Amino acid sequence: MNINIAIVDDLKQDRERLEECIKDFFARDKSNTVLVETFNKAEDFLPVFCQGKYHLAFLDILMDEMNGIQLARELRKIDQHLMIIFQTTERSYAFDAFPIHPFDYLIKPCRQEDVDAVLKEALRVLEAGDPIIEVTALRATYSVPLRSIIAIASKGHNVELSLTNNQRLICTDTFKNISARIEEDSRFLLINRGVIINMDHVLSPNSEGMQMKNGQVFPIKINGRAAVLSEFSQYMISKVDKRG
């Protein structure tokens, strides 16, 4: 797995120490690769952040201007699945950060064994969690949980992913390539040429097409409409059966 990590800390020596510890861990972990990006303030990180771009974010709690807790609140609005690890010099600050539901805490200066423990647990959760799809957009690789994808639609030479946080991710991957990587997932249904929807996010079918919970409507192909609606009905019945 390719793991993308962000470090946001206004102290250069702390950023460099943590980056060194992270890279040391992945040098010993041969089953994963890592990309670490560092930022010296929240205001530089927030504009480049979007859902699925990073798996983990290490945030210093005490920073000038926007602090780590304020930054985390903004990140949570964009990506509910981001693993946030707060860094602090005082354990008492952990109580202020608790409402953000962080993944973990690190006491500064960080120790290699503590960073190793956090990363091992993070990898365990990532490997056991909801499947993800890696896509290319804006010259970067994004890991997007399948549950957060509302629809996948071909847009000229690109593919648009509609996500649950109201973002639209324009990918340079081909529609054929993306659809092949999710074809085994029963949540996704091809309803028209170049249009796949996540049935978990459907509000209801109507005369215009599939009405999604976020307000989007995707047309169903005319030839094959009955088959699409039948498959959707069978999926919804299977969900009810599982709950029962």
C-alpha positions, -999 to +999 in steps of 0.1 A: +000+000+000+012+035-007+008+056+025+005+094+023+013+113+054+013+150+063+032+166+091+021+201+102+044+217+128+058+252+131+090+239+147+116+228+121+135+204+144+103+187+154+091+183+118+124+168+108+126+145+138+091+131+131+098+127+094+130+108+102+111+085+125+084+078+100+108+071+072+128+048+095+097+028+102+088+023+065+124+014+057+119-016+079+083-023+067+089-038+033+052-043+025+043-006+022+058+026+008+054+061+022+053+097+010+057+123+037+049+160+031+057+186+057+041+220+064+052+247+088+017+261+094-019+251+092-026+279+067-003+262+041-017+227+046-054+235+045-056+248+008-039+216-005-059+192+016-088+172+001-106+139+008-085+108+002-052+126-004-037+117+029-041+086+052-025+102+083-019+138+095+004+145+124-007+179+138+011+200+164-015+213+188+004+245+197+010+266+166+007+303+159-024+316+142-045+285+135-036+258+160-037+221+155-072+216+170-087+244+149-070+228+118-084+194+127-119+207+129-116+220+093-100+188+081-129+167+096-154+188+075-136+175+044-125+140+053-142+120+080-118+091+076-085+109+080-064+096+109-053+125+129-024+122+154-019+152+176+016+161+188+019+180+221+044+187+249+017+184+276-007+155+280-032+179+295-039+193+260-053+159+250-085+168+268-090+198+245-085+176+214-108+148+225-139+161+207-120+158+173-118+120+179-081+118+170-065+085+162-037+089+187-013+113+204+025+117+205+044+135+232+072+157+220+100+152+214+088+120+197+106+087+202+111+061+176+093+034+195+062+057+200+060+065+163+064+028+154+035+019+177+012+046+161+021+036+126+017-002+133-018+004+146-027+028+117-016+002+092-037-025+109-068-003+108-061+007+071-057-029+061-088-040+079-110-011+070-133-004+041-117-010+007-101+020-010-094+029-046-063+048-056-069+074-083-047+100-100-058+136-099-039+169-099-007+151-104-011+132-071-024+099-060-055+098-038-068+069-017-106+072-016-127+048+005-153+032-016-180+040+009-174+077+003-180+075-035-215+085-046-210+081-083-184+077-110-190+094-143-170+098-175-163+134-184-145+136-217-110+123-213-113+124-175-135+107-148-154+126-121-158+110-087-187+125-067-179+122-030-199+123+002-182+155+014-196+174-016-163+173-034-159+164-071-125+147-078-115+149-115-093+119-122-070+112-151-076+075-148-098+060-175-134+050-168-126+015-179-096+013-155-116+026-125-147+004-132-125-027-134-111-021-099-146-019-083-165-045-104-164-070-075-180-046-051-218-052-050-226-016-040-217-003-075-241-004-105-235+006-141-267+025-150-257+041-182-227+044-205-199+060-185-220+062-153-217+040-122-236+048-090-231+036-054-265+021-045-259+029-008-263+066-017-295+063-038-325+082-025-349+067-050-353+059-087-376+083-106-386+092-141-354+112-146-330+085-133-314+077-101-319+104-075-290+104-051-291+115-015-269+145-022-293+158-048-276+146-080-296+127-106-280+103-130-300+091-160-306+054-165-300+039-200-333+036-220-325+002-233-319-018-202-338+004-177-358-025-164-327-046-158-310-017-139-341-012-117-344-049-110-307-051-099-312-021-077-343-037-061-325-069-055-296-051-038-320-032-015-338-064-006-305-081+002-296-052+026-329-057+044-323-094+047-289-088+062-303-065+088-329-091+097 
